[in-house]
């Protein structure tokens, strides 16, 4: 059973998602408790492969209010992601190519473990984003027009 904690809603709009990976995340105890309360934000976060390890940057996890470490913890600290060696090597090769980046799509709990859905993505150009908006508005208009007529 999966319980989604936070999603990166802008990611699918700003990037073309090519592949997704499930990664574990190294957290402290109070961070896990704070995640269980849903106090996380993935906006502007990204991942990098550094020396054969994957790290997540700029993910904000609010300090757990009932912890002694709350005042000392950095909510935007760099967190290590746990992936298989062959996945890391594949990601490192792809990210080295021009235009690819690693973006977290969501954080969730799976069987009690905190996981991150990591996407290998390529940034969309401005005209692609405009096309996405146009397509979405056309679909919305069609649904609105035929809302009560389909039986």
Helices and strands as residue ranges (DSSP letters): E 2-7, H 11-14, E 15-25, H 29-36, E 40-41, E 46-50, E 53-57, E 60-61, G 68-71, E 79-82, H 85-96, E 100-110, E 113-123, H 126-145
